[in-house]
Amino acid sequence: MFNPIDSYDDPGVVFTFGGFSVGVWIVFVLAVLLFIAFFVAMIRHENHAYKAIIDDTPVEKGPAAEGEPPVY
C-alpha cells in the first residue's frame, strides 16, 4: 500500500546525484576547500616549527619526547 515499488520483476536504478547536479557541485567544492585547508594548516604548522627551532624553543607544549634532549 505505501511501497513505491510496483514490481520486483524489473528492478530499476536509483541515482542519488546526477551529472552536474547541485549535490555533485556541493561535494566537489567541499572537497576542494578541505584540500586547501589541509595545506594551509600544514604550512602554518611548518612555519611555526621552523621558527621555534630557530628561536631554540620547544615546538609544542609538554614534556620532551623520548630520545629528544631535555628542554631547559
Secondary structure, 3 states (H helix, E strand, C coil): CCCCCCCCCCCCCCCCCCCCCHHHHHHHHHHHHHHHHHHHHHHHHHHHHHHHHHHCCCCCCCCCCCCCCCCC
